[in-house]
Structure formats: structure tokens, C-alpha cells
Amino acid sequence: MLLFNTAVADVFYKQATTCPHCQSKHFSLINNSKLLRFTILPVAPLSISYQRQCDDCGHITDVPWYSLPVLEIISFIKYFIGLLVISYLLTTFILSSQRQSENEIHYLDTPKQFDTYFVLSEQFTGHPKRVNNLKVAQLIEFDDNTMTFRVGNYTYKYNKDIEIAMRTSMLVQDNYFASKTITLTKQQVHNFYRDNIIYKILRPELYSLFGGFVMHPPKPKPLYTGVKLDKNNQQGITYFKDGLYKEAIESFTLSAEAGYSWGQLNLAQMYRDGQGIPQDTAKAAYWLNKAAQQSNPKAKIELAELCQSIDCTYLE
Ligand SMILES: [Zn+2]
């Protein structure tokens, strides 16, 4: 079906009078006006043309628009219904995209954890483009000067594919986000937004966007004293998987300080990789050494690896 088409209009007020030719009472108004339609909606009249036609003898006379019955003239509004609908939709669209960009500027100025960014992958991450170039980035940490994002492992061609991923709660699946984070200055983030490298920012409501979860509901704070040694480590792992690095560090620190070797290993890795914390290889080596002293096999390997690039001779 053609979206735009032309068609003859109907008469709204089919007033009948007496035929001057045969005196029949079936001399009624017909409408041969041509309309431009969008699907079935009239958008604008192309020509206004009314006649009276006799049902009995077929006699036809033209009727100028100004001598039409008042009701028919009032009904002229029907010729513009599509125009009204289109301008209404257009206005709504413009207003809502205005509101969206106002929100985005607000989100940039007062960031919140798990603000969800649509980005151009190549420019945002600095990694070469693969097939598609759209990605999701989620704000996981920020301070007055910097913003730290985790970035999705998946690339998309169209926005609607991102929306589908969100609607189906893909973002809370394990491994949706890469473990390596990206930290940018606020100025860089603003520049990316200005240059449309960040082209959309949404803030989850009730942990979701488009009806699907995009973050795990917040978990209780780390448990402090009187728990079994590895509970804090377990909790830390959960936080880590959710990208809550600050909380993960708190939990791993409790576990490490309580002497649990896997907690020490996890804490060391975060210091080594500078996740959620400034990189500190000396602290990493310290905790790897603590874990290795307890014969933690993985810690021994990682300590040996780390000590190839830094001086470890001071370690006991
Ligand atoms: Zn007639």
C-alpha cells in the first residue's frame, strides 16, 4: 500500500433538495474533492469540488464551497486530520528528544553509578572497530575529576539491538562486560558527548531499562567481624563480577587481613591491575607473597610473574 496517495473525499453532510430538472427530491450533495492522504488519513485537500447530482435524472450542478451547507463547511477540518496528527507526533518527538538531551546533560553533571551510555566503540575504547561499532558502557565509579566505565564485550549495528539486549536482561549476564575498565576525565567524557561518541545516556529506574535488568539490585554491605574467613572473599567475588570494585576491594581486604590466601590473591590482583584503586605493584607483591607463603599455588605463579617486572628482593 502506498503511504501517500490521492483519493476522492466523501461528503459529510449529504443534504438533498429538489432537482431543478425533474423535480425529484433526490438531488443531493456529492463531493469530488481530491485529497492527499497518508495511508487512510487525509493530509491536505488538492482540490475542492462539490456538486449536486440527481439520483433520478442524473442532472448535475456545481456548488461553490461558500454556498455549501454550514455543516459541510465546518467538516473541512477532516481534510487536515493527517496534518494535525503528523504535527502532533512531530512536536511530541521534538519535545521528547529535547527532554532526553536535558536529562543527558543532567546525568553528565551529576553522575550516578550504573548510568548507562550508548557509545561508538572504536572512538570510546580506542580499540579498532570490528564489524559493528555500537557498544554499551556503564558508569561504575566516579569522583570529582574522573569517571570509570565498564564496557560491554558485544558490539551492535543498530540501537534497537542494544534495546533488545537490555530488554532481555543481557547486561546482567556473566561476561557481558569486559573486566578491564576505562577511566576518563570528566572533560574527556564531556568531549565525547559533544562529539556524539557518547550518543545516548540513560539512567536505570528500578535497576532496569526497557523493562529488563541492566544491573543487579544492590547487595548488603560487606560483613565485618565474626564471619568465616572466606565469606568476605565470596562476597568480594560477587561484587567484582557486578563491577562494584570499591565494594570488592573492601571485602577482599577483610578476607586478606583475616589471613585467607584466596582473598589475599584477589586483593593482590586488584592492586596489580589497578581496578577500583590506583595501581600499586608493591602492595600486589606484598599480598601475593602472603598468599604464596600459605602455599596458594596460583599466588606463587602470579608472584613469580610479577617479580619479573618489579624488584621483589625485599620480600621475606
Ligand atoms: Zn432530476
Boltz pocket constraint, residues with backbone or C-beta under 6 A from the ligand:
constraints:
  - pocket:
      binder: B
      contacts: [[A, 19], [A, 20], [A, 21], [A, 22], [A, 23], [A, 24], [A, 54], [A, 55], [A, 56], [A, 57], [A, 58], [A, 59]]
      max_distance: 6.0
